Amino acid sequence: MDTTTALLSDITTTVANFDQSSVLWALIVGIILAFLLGAGMGANDVSNAFGTSVGSGVVTIIQAYIMASIFETLGSVLVGWSVIDTMRKGVVDTSQYADDPKELLLGQVAILGGCAAWLMIATVFHMPVSTTHSLVGATIGFSVVLRGFNGIQWMVIVKIVASWFISPILSGIISSILYIIVDHTVLRTANPVKSGLRILPVFYFVCLAFNALMIFWDGSKLLKFDQIPAWGIVIIVIGVGLLAAAFAHFVLKPRIRAKIQDSEVPPTPPIFSDIESGRGTTELKEFAEGETQPLPRKPESEPGKIRQFFMWLMPDRSRVDSRSTTQLFSTIQVFTACFAGFAHGANDVSNAVAPLAALISIYRYKSTEQKESVPIYVLLYGVLAICVGLWCLGHRVIKTVGQKMSEINPASGFTIEFGAAMTALLASKIGLPISTTHCLVGSVVAVGSIRSGEGIKWSIFRNIVISWVVTLPVAGLISAGIMLLIKWIAL
């Protein structure tokens, strides 16, 4: 009991001696560095989220910037609460700084500096790297300088590292399955436009119902969403999905149909228009059957049957989608690009503001506990910085993910964004700070491998993977360097 009293007395004395004016410079520098970090992230990470839409020609770069600004904000404010605490308190045991909160406060400045510097370097070299990796590396970097390897929560780091491998694989699997479903239900049918319009309300139902689930399930404390009972969430989710499906059926379908009809030019020769519309296939089939008699077939072996099944299952790489099909998926892809921006805002914006949230909390309350929730203005400040970076430098990375790595069209772009956004949002809700960059690149590689005639440009993919691997140690080293400098000057 005496020991506890003595410890509390020591901490009280330390807190009393914690002079805010002596670290005011650190708060100001931290706020500036947080803005630079946000700008670097806007230029790098957000560009990944909208890269596939720009790459497939669905939206211009300016339109991508406007949509990103809106939906990143919504994602960070509505969903981005659970990830912040993992980044603020999960990577390093903050209780070991209880007797000297000033050290932890200065450590946040080192994190922000190390992370911002690496993101800017990566953007200059057109490398799509992960803000999450950078932050984890920078957090370890400052902590090693101040406390050695004590207090680093290795199990949390193992989970985060595992998620870096799991996220591209999971995202790739979801996107590939989705593309195969789209291929069978729409692209390879006799009339892809008719099939696509029929299935459009289903896509909208799934997408918006999933978004609603992510917003309201264990939702924002600030907006009181966490108080909604489970049955209420179920009603809201189904209601939102049905409204989206009704909107797609009664408003979007007629518009898309009219737009496609206006832009269609009858192709020549006439035989192709028959094939494209699904008419005339019976006559052609009969004509072909009359011309060539089928040869007697040998009974197929088991490997032959398996091979034939996979040939039927996988998309035809040589098929070129008609212009009207491309137009149909263009309208869907604009929607999924916004979904991807929302998911990115939910996960990565929260990561980026975590050190700033910690810095402000320690400065205000002179404590390392950080029990209060993150102020809304901190999130909005992060979003503002991200938008500035995106508008000024975003074009540098958009081209790497969206155009250079694999050939992307609106149909594959839609499935890539949907799979990546689903993976990122699920991880956000679990509180796992995964990388949206990894999800998107995983999906581009997976869908590109099964769909694109040219496949994947593996040299560009190799460079991207190298930039992922070096991110954590480089950000850690820069952060450690900054911490040594601060220690020399201020501690």
Salt bridges, closest charged atoms under 4 A:
ASP45 OD2 - HIS344 NE2 3.63
GLU72 OE1 - HIS344 ND1 2.80
ASP85 OD1 - ARG88 NH2 2.96
GLU103 OE1 - ARG147 NH2 2.70
ASP183 OD2 - ARG188 NH2 2.78
ASP183 OD1 - ARG319 NH2 2.79
GLU300 OE2 - ARG297 NH2 3.50
ASP321 OD1 - ARG319 NE 3.23
ASP348 OD2 - HIS344 NE2 3.74
GLU369 OE1 - LYS371 NZ 3.70
GLU407 OE2 - ARG451 NH2 3.64
GLU454 OE1 - LYS457 NZ 3.76
